[in-house]
């Protein structure tokens, strides 16, 4: 799908490059621009009305404190609210129509792409060898199908359309072409071929992606109206990300970071419990150490009941619980403040 900014900034160029393609897709450019302008105008007016409503609401509060009548101003606020709802509807309708139009506009052909009604307009770039004189030659599709190298019917049953199933010599030929490409790129062009397993461990699927998946959900849940409003006000992409998207998604991103940090610390403690457990520790981070949880698990069975050692181990457990509770409480307070500050639902 074409970026709306490409059409917005260079409409005539887009039309000129679409005209050589079959169909009348170039005629949709004007409709796209009209929908885009209507949507942006609605968002701009909505932003202005929201500012007016906020200022008027403050004025109402001040007048009520003085005991003055605010009925006329309150009526204006209600009118603004009705108009904002109408503008929301107009913006949503135009946004949906805009997306539908953009989905029907094909990609722009390359500037060097030859223009013509059929393959006869394609220029000959290079001719290699002598062309054999064959009476009634068959194309490669017909030859491959007759030789049983490809099957369009099986491909259609599996994928619907656009793909074929390679069999026998056809499958070997495809594999040979893949090997030729890999050898060319790795030997001649300096790329490194990498073969990775098809199966991964459970922690690879659960651990690492947590930060990214939760952050992605937070970013995707940013209200489209805010993004559209920032675009309507002329904000650049980075300005929109810095001042709109990231602040609104900050609560979810913070939650993702805390979860990822918790998993990382927890797994580190597990490793230390399994490989470290040095009872005598120093300040050298490269030497062994013993975690509080490992110390409790190791020494509690051997401690005499009601002894000082026994009580100190319980004190260590209480400290560990307090640290975890305080850290999680602080994280939740920060998350709730971020949600409240940026009105995240």
Secondary structure, 3 states (H helix, E strand, C coil): CCCHHHHHHCHHHHHHHHHCCCCCHHHHHHHHHHHHHHHHHHHHHHHHHHHHHHHHHHHHHHHHHCCCCCHHHHHHHHHHHHHHHHHHHHHHHHHHHHHHHHHCCCCCCCCCCCCCCCHHHCCCCCCCCCCCCCCCCCCHHHHHHHCCCEEHHHHHHHHCCCCCEECCHHHHHHHHHHHHHHHHHHHHCCCCCCCCCCCCCHHHHHHHHHHHHHHHHHHHCCCHHHHHHHHHCCCCHHHHHHHHHHHHHHHHHHHHHHHHHHHHHHHHHHHHHHHCCCCCCCCCCCCCCCCHHHHHHHHHHHCCCCCHHHHHHHHHHHHHHHHHHHHHHHHHHHHHHHHHHCCCC
